[in-house]
Amino acid sequence: MRFQLTRFAVILGVLTLFALSVRLAFFGSHLPTTDDYYTALTAENYMRNGQPFPVMPFHPVLRNWLTFASMELFGRGALSVKLFSVLFGSLLVPVAALLTRRATGDERAGLIVGLLVAIDIVLIGFSRQAIQEMHVAFFGVLGAWLAVEALRADDWRSWRWLVPLSGLAFGLGVSSKMYAVMPLVVMTGILAVTALRRRRTDAFSLVVTGMVALPLTVYLLTYLPWFGRGYDLAEWIGFQRATFEATITHFVPLVGNLQYSEPWRWFLVPLYSYTDFAVTTAGPQLAVAVGNPLVWLAVLPLAVYSLLDGERRRRDAVLHLLFWSAYLPLVFSPRPVWLLSAVSVVPFAFAILGSVVAPWLKRENKTPVAIYLTAVLVTTALLYPLAIGRALDVGYLRAIVNATGVHEITAPTTEAE
């Protein structure tokens, strides 16, 4: 067992370093987008003046703290502005793998998920941007993993530190974007029910404190610069109500790349995309986030397969709750939802995929799985230029670029959910 755990850790470390390398490759030639510039301006304005403007004022504000801190430490360069996106995008690999391994009890499943997270074009693309998509994904998965560790623990005393750490991670996730609320609700419910069923009132109290009060406190503390302008708690509640209304009614014209705004298509339509661009004297530089069809199109069929098989359904129950609770609210959202929101969903989707595929590696004939994973790697390599702003530089990718509809855009549009 010790050898297996060591091997798991070594492979996971290699995957994490690989993820970091593909997220940093050609970083200097990937020009900042309008949102990247405005993210830096917003961080400066919020931390110095308490105003979360000009970009995404209706979202939580942790990103402003982190971006400002990295700029203060490392200067105003592109890497410092995007530092935490790169960091969290890389660290998402081990936490997604650890969550899957602990939820399923299968190391192979964890490593498959780590590989898929490391090489996913969408996750790579948004790890190279300053907006907070990777922040909420990382903290959401981290919180879920720590909560599952508590569920699987043999000693109740481990709840004393696992539950508060999970709540802290979820609090940071919710302080990045509200997409972390659903996994927080799911894991809080599971932990609370587990404690009540076993008649552990002390554990139930810990869940209430660690998974409700603590995340709320973390969220509230991120607004200290805003309170510094002289506002009180009643005005903060009014501000939260206003920002929530702005979030659920946010709308931009569905033209060009922004026409791809229906989450139900993410795992059903090949090469569903989201495009970011920077304008240069030589013309636009495009980065296209697109899911590898060999992976993304397999998510729903394998999820259904897992649900229909009794043994798998019981083993994957927590992963299903995390995935469907994160995905379905976006599917039924009354407003457009773009592919950048999938960043918070796909780690849980990949966890189910890895859980289904991993047992096939135990069969005598492993060739089909080996062929599949090889095909995924090759396809990802072919799509990789899309993630690093080289979409217009590779001839065979022109068909994907033309399909994005980005040519319909007449001026840069600052948009992020």
Disulfide bonds with the S-S distance in Angstrom:
none
